Amino acid sequence: MRRLIPPLAAAVALTGVLTATSTTAATADPANKPAYRLECDGTGGPGSTCTVVATGKARNHRVEEFVTTVRTGEQVWARDTMYTRDGQVRSRPFTLPDGQVTVDVSLTSLPEKHVGTQLRLMAFNLFVGGTFDRKETTGENLAHMIDYINEVNPDVFFVVEGYGSGEKILDGLNAGRAEGDRYTGVRLTHPEDNSHNGDNLWLYTKLEVQKVYPRYADADIDSFNIGGARLGLPNGQHVHAFSLWTWHDGWAYGDTHNAAVENTHGLPRSKTDAQILEGDYLRRMAMGKAILEKAIPQFTENDGAPVLMGGDLNAQSHLDWSEQFANSPGHGGLVLPWPYTKQYTDHGFMDTFRYANADAGLYPGRTWSPFHGMGAIPGRIDYVFARGEDVRVLGSRADIRRLPRHQQTPLDPQYPWYSDHGSVVTDILIRGKGTGPNREIVFEEPGKGRHIWPPAPAGRRIPPAELKATASTFKPGIGDPKRAIDGDLTTDFHSDYPVVAPQPHTITVDLGRVRELSAVRFQPKLRTNMNGTILKGMVQVSDDGVTFRDVKAVEWGRLTAPNDVSLEGVSARYLRLRSDYGIGGASALAEILPYEKA
């Protein structure tokens, strides 16, 4: 059942705001004030899923631009920019927050041929040119990656870690394309700035490349970190486009991950908030200052044209780790005003993913790491930025899973995505001549990648003192199976290494006697290094420790949230997990927590 909430409903306060946009092509019509309503499911109270439905006057040969914003005070929870010829729009769904909610709706009328040009932007770190650090040698992953990029079909594609695959990507993108739909590829990293892997930054575009900017280098950055070009739009306007990479020293993801885990589980902090933020000052702050205050002004000559940038910053966003989202899944109560990404905001750039997906709890936008494991926090370290008075953000998403047609190949279990970084895909509109959006807008799936800690399973948890554990393989000492039943989340069972026995591996818990079980919780290790995290296996039980019977086949994500398995109706003395596949071919667990009927 859907409930329509009128503008003066007691649950929320809705305020309509008419914003007149003054451009030569736009008309602000005081008589064409938008009407709007909220449509919510359930009771319409906090936590409900709602949309804003806004209407204005449909007029011949005009396109209406609606901007809707949902906020509580200064905190923005949802934001949409939409275009229509029939005078009505519906926003994307959002979760109604607690508190006094305000909905702002603005409406601007535009001539139908002077709406603007839609562009699709994409940023992607390819992990050594699509080879997984030279470990994937068949070339199949790179071929799949090119197929995926073609499906996204970006107009401007910012590439990090091209590393020798640049020309292959260009050939793959252009194979079978019509002459007017072909890409130009620009290698931006100059040979003198190459790493041991070769060139780094590339830019691909369907737009006219009017000028490739010369190498920039100073004490903090060079063409390994930034490069770009001036691109012409079909309507005669132009944009400046830059690919970016900044340094990973002061590991923002790792330090934040550890702090969130420690806060969540009441463990001593290994670093204070201030010590975590210091990581931005090792190199990234100086690099950002050089990019934003030296390189960009030198390239663009501050001509007022839109500036588009994308790449891997190796940095967390101050927009994600604000007080507004401190209690969101995976945040562990942390408030971290990251200074590096704030530099971009202070210089007028929009973080397009967070602009389009304002609720960082509902839309974490994880890009790190679909290969190494997503860890305990939303690691968003890859970005598409845009700056300009005429830039409108239409939608954005982060991709972290292979296309369905690529999931049926032998690569998928080991490489569930084409790289160790997710990609960021953003649709924007640049106001000016043009008929406006001309293809379906990208959008993020609500809740994708959220890290939600489930409540404890039903029943009585069997105390660690009553348990014993054995394993078919383990690292003596630090990986002993008894570490999986010691009640300590900071210790792990781990299969033996550096020589790793072929899977399957098994770890078996002796419950001391036959018990009527209710459930078992398998807690992955809570570390940034998720090697050994079990992805596929079988839960088995036995009465005698010799003959085991299958209870439940399991498939789990590359996450650190616990995995619960119901054992309702099962009686046994021995509980076993057979690990058929784990990250890196290894097997690891922080805890096995069996529960019996109370």
C-alpha positions as CSV (number, residue, x, y, z in Angstrom):
1,M,0.0,0.0,0.0
2,R,1.3,3.5,-0.9
3,R,0.3,6.4,1.3
4,L,0.2,9.9,-0.1
5,I,1.5,12.5,2.4
6,P,-0.1,15.9,1.8
7,P,2.1,19.0,2.2
8,L,1.0,19.8,5.7
9,A,1.0,16.2,7.1
10,A,2.0,16.1,10.8
11,A,4.8,13.6,10.1
12,V,6.8,16.0,7.9
13,A,6.9,19.7,7.1
14,L,7.1,20.3,3.3
15,T,8.2,23.7,2.0
16,G,8.1,24.5,-1.7
17,V,10.7,26.8,-2.9
18,L,10.6,28.3,-6.4
19,T,14.1,29.0,-7.6
20,A,14.4,31.3,-10.7
21,T,17.4,30.4,-12.8
22,S,18.6,33.4,-14.8
23,T,20.2,32.5,-18.1
24,T,19.6,33.8,-21.6
25,A,17.7,30.7,-22.6
26,A,15.8,30.0,-19.3
27,T,12.5,31.5,-18.3
28,A,11.5,31.8,-14.7
29,D,7.7,32.0,-14.8
30,P,6.1,33.0,-11.5
31,A,2.8,31.6,-12.6
32,N,4.3,28.2,-13.2
33,K,5.1,27.3,-9.6
34,P,5.6,23.6,-9.1
35,A,3.1,21.6,-7.1
36,Y,4.4,18.5,-5.4
37,R,3.6,15.7,-2.9
38,L,5.4,12.9,-1.2
39,E,4.4,9.3,-1.9
40,C,5.6,6.9,0.8
41,D,5.0,3.3,1.6
42,G,3.9,2.0,5.0
43,T,3.0,4.6,7.6
44,G,4.9,7.4,5.9
45,G,7.0,7.9,9.0
46,P,10.8,7.9,9.4
47,G,12.3,4.9,7.6
48,S,9.6,4.8,4.9
49,T,10.6,4.7,1.3
50,C,9.4,7.9,-0.5
51,T,9.5,9.7,-3.8
52,V,8.8,13.3,-4.6
53,V,6.2,13.8,-7.4
54,A,6.4,17.3,-8.8
55,T,4.2,18.9,-11.5
56,G,4.3,22.2,-13.4
57,K,2.7,23.6,-16.5
58,A,3.5,21.7,-19.7
59,R,4.1,24.1,-22.6
60,N,4.7,23.6,-26.3
61,H,8.3,23.6,-27.4
62,R,9.5,23.9,-23.8
63,V,11.4,21.6,-21.5
64,E,11.0,21.9,-17.7
65,E,14.0,21.4,-15.4
66,F,13.0,20.3,-11.9
67,V,15.4,20.1,-9.0
68,T,14.2,18.4,-5.8
69,T,16.1,18.4,-2.5
70,V,15.1,16.6,0.7
71,R,16.8,17.8,3.8
72,T,16.6,18.1,7.6
73,G,18.2,21.5,8.4
74,E,21.4,21.7,6.5
75,Q,21.7,17.9,6.1
76,V,20.7,16.8,2.5
77,W,19.3,13.3,2.2
78,A,18.2,13.1,-1.5
79,R,18.7,15.3,-4.6
80,D,17.5,15.0,-8.2
81,T,17.7,17.1,-11.3
82,M,15.1,16.0,-13.9
83,Y,13.9,17.2,-17.3
84,T,10.4,16.7,-18.8
85,R,8.2,17.9,-21.6
86,D,4.9,16.8,-20.0
87,G,5.3,18.9,-16.9
88,Q,5.6,16.0,-14.3
89,V,8.5,14.2,-12.8
90,R,9.1,11.6,-10.1
91,S,12.3,11.6,-8.0
92,R,14.3,8.4,-7.2
93,P,13.2,6.6,-4.0
94,F,14.8,7.8,-0.8
95,T,14.5,6.8,2.9
96,L,12.6,9.4,4.9
97,P,14.9,10.6,7.7
98,D,14.0,11.4,11.3
99,G,13.3,15.0,12.3
100,Q,11.8,18.0,10.6
101,V,11.9,17.2,6.8
102,T,11.9,20.0,4.2
103,V,11.4,19.3,0.5
104,D,12.7,22.1,-1.8
105,V,11.4,22.0,-5.4
106,S,12.7,24.4,-8.1
107,L,11.4,24.7,-11.7
108,T,13.0,26.4,-14.7
109,S,11.5,26.4,-18.2
110,L,13.9,26.1,-21.1
111,P,13.4,26.3,-24.9
112,E,13.4,22.7,-26.2
113,K,16.5,23.3,-28.3
114,H,18.4,25.1,-25.6
115,V,18.4,22.6,-22.8
116,G,22.0,21.3,-23.0
117,T,24.2,18.3,-23.9
118,Q,24.2,15.1,-21.9
119,L,27.6,13.5,-21.2
120,R,28.4,10.1,-19.6
121,L,31.6,10.2,-17.6
122,M,33.4,7.2,-16.3
123,A,36.5,6.8,-14.0
124,F,38.3,3.4,-13.7
125,N,41.5,2.2,-12.2
126,L,42.3,-0.9,-14.4
127,F,44.8,-2.7,-12.0
128,V,47.8,-2.8,-14.3
129,G,45.9,-2.6,-17.5
130,G,43.3,-5.2,-16.7
131,T,45.9,-7.9,-15.9
132,F,45.5,-8.1,-12.1
133,D,49.1,-7.1,-11.6
134,R,50.2,-9.4,-14.5
135,K,48.7,-12.4,-12.8
136,E,45.8,-12.8,-15.4
137,T,47.8,-13.8,-18.5
138,T,45.2,-15.1,-20.8
139,G,43.9,-11.7,-21.9
140,E,40.3,-12.8,-21.3
141,N,39.8,-10.3,-18.4
142,L,41.0,-7.4,-20.5
143,A,38.6,-8.5,-23.3
144,H,35.7,-8.7,-20.8
145,M,36.7,-5.3,-19.4
146,I,36.6,-3.7,-22.9
147,D,33.2,-5.4,-23.5
148,Y,31.9,-3.9,-20.2
149,I,33.3,-0.4,-21.1
150,N,31.5,-0.6,-24.4
151,E,28.3,-1.4,-22.6
152,V,28.7,1.6,-20.4
153,N,29.5,3.6,-23.5
154,P,31.0,6.7,-21.9
155,D,31.5,9.9,-23.7
156,V,34.6,10.7,-21.6
157,F,36.5,7.9,-19.9
158,F,39.2,8.7,-17.3
159,V,41.7,5.8,-16.9
160,V,44.2,5.1,-14.2
161,E,46.8,2.2,-14.5
162,G,46.6,1.9,-18.3
163,Y,50.0,0.2,-18.0
164,G,50.6,-1.0,-21.6
165,S,46.9,-1.8,-22.4
166,G,46.0,1.6,-23.7
167,E,46.1,0.9,-27.4
168,K,44.4,-2.5,-27.0
169,I,41.6,-0.7,-25.2
170,L,41.3,1.9,-27.9
171,D,41.1,-0.8,-30.6
172,G,38.6,-2.8,-28.6
173,L,36.4,0.2,-28.0
174,N,36.4,1.2,-31.7
175,A,35.9,-2.3,-33.1
176,G,32.6,-2.2,-35.1
177,R,31.8,1.4,-34.3
178,A,30.5,3.8,-36.9
179,E,32.7,6.6,-37.9
180,G,30.8,9.2,-35.9
181,D,30.8,7.1,-32.8
182,R,34.5,6.3,-32.4
183,Y,36.8,7.1,-29.6
184,T,40.1,9.0,-29.5
185,G,42.6,7.8,-27.0
186,V,45.1,10.1,-25.4
187,R,48.1,8.8,-23.4
188,L,48.5,11.4,-20.7
189,T,51.5,10.1,-18.7
190,H,54.8,11.1,-20.4
191,P,57.6,8.5,-20.6
192,E,59.8,10.4,-18.2
193,D,57.1,10.0,-15.5
194,N,56.4,6.3,-16.1
195,S,56.5,3.8,-13.3
196,H,58.1,0.3,-13.5
197,N,54.7,-0.8,-15.0
198,G,54.8,1.9,-17.7
199,D,52.3,4.6,-18.5
200,N,49.6,5.4,-16.0
201,L,46.9,7.9,-17.1
202,W,44.8,7.8,-20.3
203,L,41.8,9.7,-21.5
204,Y,39.3,8.3,-24.0
205,T,36.5,10.3,-25.6
206,K,34.0,10.5,-28.4
207,L,34.2,14.3,-28.3
208,E,36.5,16.3,-30.5
209,V,40.0,16.6,-28.9
210,Q,40.8,20.2,-29.5
211,K,44.0,20.3,-27.5
212,V,46.1,17.9,-25.4
213,Y,47.7,19.8,-22.5
214,P,51.5,19.6,-22.2
215,R,53.2,17.8,-19.4
216,Y,52.9,19.5,-16.0
217,A,55.6,18.8,-13.3
218,D,56.6,20.4,-10.0
219,A,58.0,19.2,-6.7
220,D,54.7,17.4,-5.8
221,I,53.1,16.1,-9.0
222,D,53.9,15.3,-12.6
223,S,52.1,13.6,-15.6
224,F,51.8,10.4,-13.6
225,N,49.3,12.3,-11.4
226,I,47.4,14.5,-13.8
227,G,46.9,15.1,-17.5
228,G,44.1,16.2,-19.7
229,A,42.7,17.8,-22.8
230,R,40.3,20.4,-24.0
231,L,37.3,18.7,-25.6
232,G,34.8,20.3,-28.0
233,L,31.0,19.7,-27.5
234,P,28.7,19.2,-30.6
235,N,27.1,22.6,-29.9
236,G,30.4,24.6,-30.1
237,Q,31.0,24.8,-26.4
238,H,34.0,23.1,-24.8
239,V,35.0,21.4,-21.6
240,H,38.3,20.6,-19.9
241,A,38.8,16.9,-18.9
242,F,41.5,15.5,-16.6
243,S,42.5,12.0,-15.4
244,L,43.9,11.9,-11.8
245,W,45.8,9.7,-9.5
246,T,47.1,10.6,-6.1
247,W,49.3,8.8,-3.6
248,H,48.4,6.0,-1.3
249,D,50.8,6.7,1.6
250,G,48.8,7.4,4.7
251,W,46.4,4.6,4.0
252,A,43.0,6.3,4.5
253,Y,41.0,3.1,3.9
254,G,43.1,0.8,6.2
255,D,43.3,3.2,9.1
256,T,39.5,4.0,8.9
257,H,38.7,0.3,8.6
258,N,40.6,-0.5,11.8
259,A,39.1,2.3,13.8
260,A,35.5,1.4,12.7
261,V,36.1,-2.2,13.7
262,E,37.6,-1.2,17.0
263,N,34.7,1.2,17.8
264,T,32.1,-1.3,16.8
265,H,33.4,-4.1,18.9
266,G,34.7,-2.1,21.9
267,L,38.3,-2.8,21.2
268,P,41.2,-0.4,22.1
269,R,41.9,2.1,19.3
270,S,45.1,1.7,17.4
271,K,45.0,5.3,16.1
272,T,43.1,8.4,17.2
273,D,40.9,10.3,14.8
274,A,43.6,13.0,14.5
275,Q,46.3,10.4,13.7
276,I,44.1,8.9,11.0
277,L,43.5,12.3,9.4
278,E,47.3,13.0,9.4
279,G,47.5,10.4,6.6
280,D,46.2,13.0,4.1
281,Y,49.1,15.3,5.0
282,L,51.9,12.9,4.1
283,R,51.6,13.6,0.3
284,R,47.9,14.0,-0.8
285,M,47.3,17.5,0.5
286,A,50.4,18.9,-1.3
287,M,49.4,17.0,-4.4
288,G,45.9,18.4,-4.3
289,K,47.1,21.9,-3.8
290,A,49.4,21.6,-6.8
291,I,46.5,20.1,-8.9
292,L,43.9,22.6,-7.9
293,E,45.9,25.8,-7.6
294,K,48.6,25.3,-10.2
295,A,48.0,22.7,-12.9
296,I,44.3,23.2,-13.4
297,P,44.4,27.0,-13.7
298,Q,47.4,26.8,-16.0
299,F,45.7,24.3,-18.3
300,T,42.2,25.9,-18.3
301,E,43.3,29.6,-18.1
302,N,40.2,30.0,-15.9
303,D,38.1,30.5,-19.0
304,G,34.9,29.6,-17.2
305,A,34.2,26.4,-19.2
306,P,33.2,23.2,-17.3
307,V,36.0,21.2,-15.7
308,L,35.6,17.4,-15.5
309,M,38.0,15.1,-13.6
310,G,38.0,11.5,-12.7
311,G,40.4,9.0,-11.1
312,D,41.7,7.2,-8.1
313,L,42.5,9.5,-5.2
314,N,43.3,6.8,-2.6
315,A,41.3,9.0,-0.2
316,Q,38.1,8.8,1.7
317,S,35.5,11.5,1.4
318,H,34.7,14.1,4.0
319,L,31.1,14.0,2.7
320,D,30.8,10.3,3.7
321,W,32.3,10.6,7.1
322,S,30.4,13.5,8.5
323,E,28.4,13.5,11.7
324,Q,25.3,13.0,9.6
325,F,26.4,9.4,8.8
326,A,28.4,8.5,11.9
327,N,25.9,5.7,12.8
328,S,25.4,4.4,9.3
329,P,26.4,0.8,8.6
330,G,30.1,0.3,8.7
331,H,31.0,3.8,10.0
332,G,31.5,2.7,13.7
333,G,30.5,6.1,15.0
334,L,33.4,7.8,13.3
335,V,33.4,11.5,12.2
336,L,36.4,12.2,10.0
337,P,36.5,15.6,8.3
338,W,39.0,14.4,5.6
339,P,40.9,17.5,4.5
340,Y,42.1,16.2,1.1
341,T,38.7,15.6,-0.6
342,K,37.5,18.8,1.0
343,Q,40.0,20.7,-1.1
344,Y,38.1,19.8,-4.2
345,T,34.8,21.0,-2.6
346,D,36.5,24.2,-1.6
347,H,37.6,24.8,-5.2
348,G,34.1,24.4,-6.5
349,F,34.1,20.8,-7.6
350,M,31.1,18.5,-7.1
351,D,31.7,14.9,-6.1
352,T,29.2,13.7,-8.6
353,F,28.5,10.4,-7.0
354,R,27.7,11.9,-3.6
355,Y,25.8,14.8,-5.2
356,A,23.5,12.3,-7.0
357,N,23.4,9.9,-4.0
358,A,23.3,12.2,-1.0
359,D,22.6,9.6,1.7
360,A,25.9,7.9,2.3
361,G,24.3,5.3,4.5
362,L,21.9,4.2,1.8
363,Y,24.3,4.6,-1.0
364,P,27.8,3.8,0.2
365,G,29.3,3.8,-3.3
366,R,32.1,1.3,-2.4
367,T,34.9,1.1,-4.9
368,W,37.5,-0.6,-2.7
369,S,37.9,-3.5,-3.2
370,P,35.7,-5.9,-5.2
371,F,38.8,-8.1,-5.6
372,H,40.7,-8.0,-2.3
373,G,37.5,-7.8,-0.3
374,M,35.1,-5.1,0.8
375,G,36.2,-5.1,4.4
376,A,34.1,-3.6,7.3
377,I,33.7,-0.1,6.0
378,P,32.4,1.6,2.8
379,G,35.7,2.2,1.0
380,R,35.0,4.9,-1.6
381,I,38.3,6.1,-3.0
382,D,37.5,6.7,-6.7
383,Y,35.8,9.8,-8.0
384,V,34.3,11.8,-10.8
385,F,34.3,15.5,-10.2
386,A,32.6,18.3,-12.1
387,R,32.8,22.1,-11.8
388,G,30.9,24.7,-13.8
389,E,27.8,27.0,-13.5
390,D,26.1,25.1,-16.4
391,V,26.8,21.6,-15.1
392,R,23.9,19.5,-13.8
393,V,24.4,16.1,-12.2
394,L,21.7,13.7,-13.4
395,G,22.8,10.4,-11.8
396,S,25.8,8.3,-10.8
397,R,26.6,4.8,-9.8
398,A,29.6,2.6,-8.7
399,D,30.0,-0.7,-10.5
400,I,31.6,-3.6,-8.7
401,R,30.3,-6.8,-10.3
402,R,30.9,-8.4,-13.7
403,L,28.3,-8.3,-16.4
404,P,26.0,-11.3,-16.1
405,R,27.4,-12.7,-19.4
406,H,30.9,-12.7,-17.8
407,Q,29.8,-14.3,-14.6
408,Q,29.5,-17.7,-16.2
409,T,33.2,-17.9,-17.1
410,P,36.1,-19.5,-15.2
411,L,37.5,-16.0,-14.3
412,D,34.5,-15.1,-12.1
413,P,35.2,-17.0,-8.9
414,Q,38.7,-15.5,-8.5
415,Y,38.0,-12.2,-10.2
416,P,34.4,-11.2,-9.5
417,W,35.1,-7.8,-11.1
418,Y,37.5,-6.6,-13.8
419,S,39.8,-4.8,-11.4
420,D,40.6,-4.3,-7.8
421,H,38.8,-0.9,-8.0
422,G,35.2,-0.4,-8.8
423,S,34.3,2.1,-11.5
424,V,32.3,5.3,-11.2
425,V,29.8,6.2,-13.9
426,T,28.1,9.6,-13.9
427,D,25.6,11.3,-16.3
428,I,25.7,15.0,-16.4
429,L,24.1,17.7,-18.5
430,I,25.9,20.9,-19.6
431,R,23.3,23.6,-20.1
432,G,23.3,25.3,-23.5
433,K,22.3,24.5,-27.0
434,G,21.0,21.0,-27.3
435,T,17.8,19.0,-26.6
436,G,18.8,17.7,-23.2
437,P,19.0,14.1,-21.9
438,N,19.0,11.6,-24.8
439,R,19.5,8.3,-23.1
440,E,18.5,6.5,-19.9
441,I,20.1,8.0,-16.8
442,V,22.4,5.8,-14.7
443,F,21.4,5.3,-11.1
444,E,22.8,3.6,-8.0
445,E,21.0,0.6,-6.4
446,P,19.8,1.6,-2.9
447,G,21.6,-0.4,-0.2
448,K,24.2,-2.0,-2.5
449,G,27.3,-2.9,-0.6
450,R,25.9,-1.8,2.8
451,H,27.5,-3.6,5.7
452,I,24.8,-4.5,8.1
453,W,25.6,-6.4,11.3
454,P,22.7,-8.8,11.9
455,P,21.4,-9.5,15.4
456,A,22.7,-12.6,17.2
457,P,21.0,-15.9,16.2
458,A,18.3,-17.4,18.3
459,G,19.3,-19.8,21.1
460,R,22.1,-20.1,23.7
461,R,25.6,-19.4,22.6
462,I,27.8,-22.4,23.5
463,P,30.7,-21.0,25.6
464,P,34.2,-21.2,24.1
465,A,35.4,-23.2,27.1
466,E,33.1,-26.1,26.0
467,L,34.5,-26.2,22.5
468,K,37.6,-27.8,20.8
469,A,38.7,-27.3,17.1
470,T,40.8,-29.1,14.6
471,A,41.5,-28.2,10.9
472,S,42.8,-30.0,7.9
473,T,45.4,-27.2,7.4
474,F,46.5,-24.3,9.5
475,K,49.4,-21.9,10.1
476,P,51.0,-23.1,13.4
477,G,50.7,-20.5,16.1
478,I,49.0,-17.5,14.5
479,G,46.6,-19.6,12.5
480,D,45.7,-22.3,14.9
481,P,42.1,-23.5,14.7
482,K,41.6,-22.9,18.4
483,R,41.7,-19.2,17.6
484,A,38.3,-19.6,15.8
485,I,36.6,-20.6,19.1
486,D,38.4,-18.4,21.6
487,G,35.8,-15.7,21.7
488,D,38.4,-13.1,20.5
489,L,37.5,-11.3,17.3
490,T,41.1,-10.1,16.9
491,T,42.6,-13.6,16.5
492,D,42.0,-15.9,13.4
493,F,42.2,-19.4,12.2
494,H,44.1,-19.4,8.9
495,S,45.1,-22.2,6.5
496,D,48.8,-22.8,6.2
497,Y,51.0,-20.6,4.1
498,P,53.2,-19.7,2.2
499,V,52.6,-23.1,0.7
500,V,48.8,-23.3,0.4
501,A,47.2,-26.7,0.3
502,P,44.6,-27.2,-2.4
503,Q,41.0,-26.6,-1.4
504,P,38.7,-27.8,0.0
505,H,39.9,-27.2,3.6
506,T,38.0,-28.1,6.7
507,I,37.7,-26.8,10.2
508,T,35.8,-28.9,12.7
509,V,34.4,-27.9,16.1
510,D,33.8,-30.5,18.8
511,L,30.8,-29.4,20.9
512,G,31.7,-31.8,23.7
513,R,28.4,-33.8,23.4
514,V,25.5,-34.2,21.1
515,R,23.4,-31.0,21.3
516,E,20.2,-29.8,19.8
517,L,21.4,-26.9,17.7
518,S,19.6,-23.7,16.6
519,A,22.2,-21.9,14.4
520,V,25.9,-21.2,13.8
521,R,27.6,-17.9,13.1
522,F,30.7,-17.8,11.0
523,Q,32.6,-14.6,11.5
524,P,35.1,-13.7,8.8
525,K,38.3,-12.1,9.9
526,L,38.0,-8.4,10.6
527,R,41.2,-7.3,8.9
528,T,42.0,-5.1,5.9
529,N,43.9,-8.1,4.4
530,M,40.9,-10.4,3.7
531,N,43.0,-13.2,2.2
532,G,41.3,-16.5,3.1
533,T,37.8,-15.1,3.5
534,I,35.6,-18.0,2.7
535,L,33.3,-17.5,-0.2
536,K,31.8,-20.9,-0.9
537,G,31.5,-24.1,1.1
538,M,29.4,-26.6,2.9
539,V,28.2,-26.8,6.6
540,Q,28.3,-30.4,7.8
541,V,27.6,-32.2,11.1
542,S,28.4,-35.5,12.7
543,D,27.6,-37.5,15.8
544,D,30.9,-39.4,15.9
545,G,33.4,-37.1,14.2
546,V,34.0,-39.7,11.4
547,T,30.9,-39.7,9.2
548,F,29.6,-36.2,8.3
549,R,26.4,-35.3,6.6
550,D,25.7,-32.1,4.6
551,V,23.4,-29.5,6.1
552,K,23.7,-26.3,4.1
553,A,25.7,-25.2,1.0
554,V,26.8,-21.6,1.5
555,E,28.0,-18.8,-0.7
556,W,29.1,-15.6,0.9
557,G,30.3,-12.1,-0.2
558,R,33.7,-10.6,0.1
559,L,32.6,-8.8,3.3
560,T,33.4,-9.0,7.0
561,A,29.8,-9.1,8.2
562,P,29.0,-12.4,10.0
563,N,27.3,-15.2,8.1
564,D,24.6,-17.0,10.0
565,V,23.3,-20.5,9.1
566,S,20.1,-21.9,10.6
567,L,20.5,-25.4,12.2
568,E,16.9,-25.7,13.3
569,G,16.1,-29.4,13.8
570,V,19.7,-30.5,13.7
571,S,21.3,-32.5,16.5
572,A,25.1,-33.2,16.4
573,R,28.3,-33.2,18.4
574,Y,30.6,-32.1,15.6
575,L,30.2,-29.1,13.4
576,R,32.3,-28.7,10.3
577,L,32.7,-26.0,7.7
578,R,34.2,-27.3,4.4
579,S,35.8,-24.4,2.6
580,D,35.5,-25.0,-1.1
581,Y,36.8,-21.6,-2.1
582,G,38.3,-18.6,-0.3
583,I,40.1,-15.5,-1.4
584,G,43.6,-16.3,-2.6
585,G,42.9,-20.1,-2.4
586,A,43.2,-19.9,1.4
587,S,40.7,-20.3,4.3
588,A,40.4,-18.1,7.4
589,L,37.8,-17.3,10.1
590,A,37.9,-15.0,13.2
591,E,35.2,-17.0,15.0
592,I,32.8,-20.0,14.8
593,L,29.9,-19.3,17.2
594,P,27.6,-22.3,17.6
595,Y,24.1,-21.8,19.3
596,E,22.0,-24.5,20.8
597,K,18.3,-24.5,21.7
598,A,17.8,-22.6,25.0
